Amino acid sequence: MPQTRFTKDHEWVRLEDGIAVVGITDHAQEALGDIVFVELPEPGREVAEGEACAVVESVKAASDVYAPLAGKVVENNQAVVDDPSLVNRAPTADGWFFKLALADQAAFAALLDEAAYKAFLETL
């Protein structure tokens, strides 16, 4: 099973065959509530680590989604654009946002592991 890492901005990242799959965490989708709109970066876009590159809107709020790592967007998930509630139903599975070809594969290891992310959530 691919290893998953997390950011303090509540994104998750999973490496699959050298490509980073990115989405928002279960904590993030719960905090947002019912998601009604998702805007994703176009394939081919170069993103810097920490750059706002997607938007998610719920009945409660709108929030930017940040690139957890630098790289080039190779695919976005049209399914969440067509059905934003997919993010609420399956945030870490079918509700992924985009895929990145990483500029630096080693940077993945610097992200939070699951235990560190859970510890971070307890401080909120």
Secondary structure as GFF3:
##gff-version 3
##sequence-region A 1 124
A	DSSP	beta_strand	4	6	.	.	.	ID=ss1
A	DSSP	beta_strand	11	16	.	.	.	ID=ss2
A	DSSP	beta_strand	19	24	.	.	.	ID=ss3
A	DSSP	alpha_helix	26	32	.	.	.	ID=ss4
A	DSSP	beta_strand	35	39	.	.	.	ID=ss5
A	DSSP	beta_strand	46	47	.	.	.	ID=ss6
A	DSSP	beta_strand	52	58	.	.	.	ID=ss7
A	DSSP	beta_strand	62	66	.	.	.	ID=ss8
A	DSSP	beta_strand	71	76	.	.	.	ID=ss9
A	DSSP	alpha_helix	78	82	.	.	.	ID=ss10
A	DSSP	alpha_helix	85	89	.	.	.	ID=ss11
A	DSSP	beta_strand	98	102	.	.	.	ID=ss12
A	DSSP	three_ten_helix	105	110	.	.	.	ID=ss13
A	DSSP	alpha_helix	114	121	.	.	.	ID=ss14
###
